[in-house]
Amino acid sequence: MQVEYQAPLQRLNTFGIAARARCLVRVRSEDDVRALLRQPGWDWQHTFILGGGSNIVLAGDVQRTVLKVEIPGRRLLREDERGWLVEAGAGERWHDFVVWTLQQGWPGLENLALIPGTVGAAPVQNIGAYGVELQDRFHSLDAIDLETGETFTLHHEHCAFGYRDSVFKHDRPGARGMGLRGRALITRVRFWLPRRWRPELSYQDLQRKVAETGIQQPSPWQVLEWVCAIRRAKLPDPAVLGNAGSFFKNPTVTAEQCADIIGRDPRVVHYPMPDGSVKLAAGWLIDACGWRGKTVGRAGVYEKQALVLVNRGGPQDPCSGGEVMTLARLIQTSVYERFGIRLEPEPVCVG
Ligand SMILES: Cc1cc2nc3c(=O)[nH]c(=O)nc-3n(C[C@H](O)[C@H](O)[C@H](O)COP(=O)(O)OP(=O)(O)OC[C@H]3O[C@@H](n4cnc5c(N)ncnc54)[C@H](O)[C@@H]3O)c2cc1C
């Protein structure tokens, strides 16, 4: 375990916001976590669990103890005629883990390639991209209760996965179960990768690749390559232009609400869902309100994709979390005024 005081966080969040942690602890094993819990005055409510910092906005210096999860390890736990059960430590980089599974000949995670961040954070918001969500391949995870020190295992049915949602995003018992926000430090995650593999190509961008290349039955590597190419063309690289990926969730509305919005603008991009609801493209709504390419202070809206807010100040004069949240609120207000839709931010604002 490594402890730093007044630790700079600028390189530990993909927005590149300059802030400091009063105390930053790098945890590399379950024992590190347990040792922390034995410290006099330990209070889990004054901690923040940090992975790769790719889904957070730092509102200022962090007075809570930041636990930077760096638990390593990847291994095959079981193999049978149906598939592979694979485990990774929470601190592993997600994309490296995806590539490693493919190198071993275990396909299934390729549509989730190039998502920044760590394996441990992936279940928190049930990461998803190009027709696959973490929950589709998830088996179970281990976590430590930061209040009691107890280690526990959660299976799929305990995690209350939803669209960019899980039990780890809720802090009270309720519709999404136990409410483990900030309290459960995920240490290891396991994935079930079935042998019977079919490429998941339902997304329009992937369909376009099939049409362009004429490859009807791509290999897992081919899908990974396509996904990486599509992502590189669409999303800014945080190493070049700070950002936290999609800033707002795509809102879900009823069919009646959707009809009302179509009445206001027939071009609205919408996707009917199996349960009868309709998902709206948040990026389109923001774009329609004229935000694409706009800048407020040192925070801006990415010119190629209005769903992504970016740090226009760069590493020398970075935007503050306050500027990002001000811009986010302005966008929320104009989308609400024009379409009656409340956009919900995806990243966690850390105060
Ligand atoms: C360019 C870009 C593209 C992106 N594309 C996508 C995408 O396609 N799909 C998608 O779903 N997301 C996407 N994201 C968002 C982000 O990459 C994911 O949410 C990712 O899982 C966050 O991982 P992280 O390790 O950086 O988590 P952090 O940002 O460090 O933390 C996020 C949350 O998880 C909690 N957390 C982190 N680690 C643990 C742990 N071990 N135990 C318990 N809680 C923990 C934190 O407390 C925080 O609440 C993108 C982000 C960027 C910058």
PDBQT file of the ligand as one rigid body, heavy atoms in Angstrom, charges set to zero:
ROOT
HETATM    1  C1  LIG A 401     -13.102   8.434 -24.410  1.00  0.00    +0.000 C 
HETATM    2  C2  LIG A 401     -14.066   7.675 -23.509  1.00  0.00    +0.000 A 
HETATM    3  C3  LIG A 401     -14.927   6.744 -24.047  1.00  0.00    +0.000 A 
HETATM    4  C4  LIG A 401     -15.816   6.029 -23.219  1.00  0.00    +0.000 A 
HETATM    5  N1  LIG A 401     -16.646   5.121 -23.795  1.00  0.00    +0.000 NA
HETATM    6  C5  LIG A 401     -17.496   4.419 -23.030  1.00  0.00    +0.000 A 
HETATM    7  C6  LIG A 401     -18.381   3.445 -23.623  1.00  0.00    +0.000 A 
HETATM    8  O1  LIG A 401     -18.347   3.211 -24.826  1.00  0.00    +0.000 OA
HETATM    9  N2  LIG A 401     -19.218   2.776 -22.809  1.00  0.00    +0.000 N 
HETATM   10  C7  LIG A 401     -19.246   2.986 -21.460  1.00  0.00    +0.000 A 
HETATM   11  O2  LIG A 401     -20.049   2.331 -20.783  1.00  0.00    +0.000 OA
HETATM   12  N3  LIG A 401     -18.441   3.896 -20.873  1.00  0.00    +0.000 NA
HETATM   13  C8  LIG A 401     -17.564   4.611 -21.614  1.00  0.00    +0.000 A 
HETATM   14  N4  LIG A 401     -16.742   5.532 -21.034  1.00  0.00    +0.000 N 
HETATM   15  C9  LIG A 401     -16.818   5.777 -19.586  1.00  0.00    +0.000 C 
HETATM   16  C10 LIG A 401     -15.760   5.008 -18.764  1.00  0.00    +0.000 C 
HETATM   17  O3  LIG A 401     -14.693   4.594 -19.548  1.00  0.00    +0.000 OA
HETATM   18  C11 LIG A 401     -16.349   3.782 -18.057  1.00  0.00    +0.000 C 
HETATM   19  O4  LIG A 401     -17.404   4.188 -17.210  1.00  0.00    +0.000 OA
HETATM   20  C12 LIG A 401     -15.321   3.039 -17.214  1.00  0.00    +0.000 C 
HETATM   21  O5  LIG A 401     -15.865   1.831 -16.738  1.00  0.00    +0.000 OA
HETATM   22  C13 LIG A 401     -14.819   3.857 -16.022  1.00  0.00    +0.000 C 
HETATM   23  O6  LIG A 401     -13.706   3.162 -15.483  1.00  0.00    +0.000 OA
HETATM   24  P1  LIG A 401     -12.663   3.868 -14.540  1.00  0.00    +0.000 P 
HETATM   25  O7  LIG A 401     -11.762   2.799 -14.013  1.00  0.00    +0.000 OA
HETATM   26  O8  LIG A 401     -12.011   4.978 -15.229  1.00  0.00    +0.000 OA
HETATM   27  O9  LIG A 401     -13.617   4.381 -13.361  1.00  0.00    +0.000 OA
HETATM   28  P2  LIG A 401     -13.548   5.761 -12.559  1.00  0.00    +0.000 P 
HETATM   29  O10 LIG A 401     -13.863   6.882 -13.461  1.00  0.00    +0.000 OA
HETATM   30  O11 LIG A 401     -12.284   5.830 -11.791  1.00  0.00    +0.000 OA
HETATM   31  O12 LIG A 401     -14.756   5.555 -11.548  1.00  0.00    +0.000 OA
HETATM   32  C14 LIG A 401     -16.082   5.505 -12.009  1.00  0.00    +0.000 C 
HETATM   33  C15 LIG A 401     -17.001   5.063 -10.846  1.00  0.00    +0.000 C 
HETATM   34  O13 LIG A 401     -16.699   3.725 -10.485  1.00  0.00    +0.000 OA
HETATM   35  C16 LIG A 401     -16.319   3.632  -9.100  1.00  0.00    +0.000 C 
HETATM   36  N5  LIG A 401     -15.261   2.622  -9.020  1.00  0.00    +0.000 N 
HETATM   37  C17 LIG A 401     -14.093   2.598  -9.727  1.00  0.00    +0.000 A 
HETATM   38  N6  LIG A 401     -13.390   1.487  -9.426  1.00  0.00    +0.000 NA
HETATM   39  C18 LIG A 401     -14.121   0.801  -8.500  1.00  0.00    +0.000 A 
HETATM   40  C19 LIG A 401     -13.920  -0.415  -7.790  1.00  0.00    +0.000 A 
HETATM   41  N7  LIG A 401     -12.827  -1.176  -7.963  1.00  0.00    +0.000 N 
HETATM   42  N8  LIG A 401     -14.875  -0.783  -6.898  1.00  0.00    +0.000 NA
HETATM   43  C20 LIG A 401     -15.990  -0.044  -6.718  1.00  0.00    +0.000 A 
HETATM   44  N9  LIG A 401     -16.236   1.114  -7.351  1.00  0.00    +0.000 NA
HETATM   45  C21 LIG A 401     -15.312   1.528  -8.240  1.00  0.00    +0.000 A 
HETATM   46  C22 LIG A 401     -15.852   5.032  -8.741  1.00  0.00    +0.000 C 
HETATM   47  O14 LIG A 401     -15.979   5.273  -7.344  1.00  0.00    +0.000 OA
HETATM   48  C23 LIG A 401     -16.801   5.884  -9.573  1.00  0.00    +0.000 C 
HETATM   49  O15 LIG A 401     -18.037   5.984  -8.927  1.00  0.00    +0.000 OA
HETATM   50  C24 LIG A 401     -15.830   6.263 -21.830  1.00  0.00    +0.000 A 
HETATM   51  C25 LIG A 401     -14.947   7.208 -21.265  1.00  0.00    +0.000 A 
HETATM   52  C26 LIG A 401     -14.065   7.905 -22.106  1.00  0.00    +0.000 A 
HETATM   53  C27 LIG A 401     -13.105   8.894 -21.496  1.00  0.00    +0.000 C 
ENDROOT
TORSDOF 0
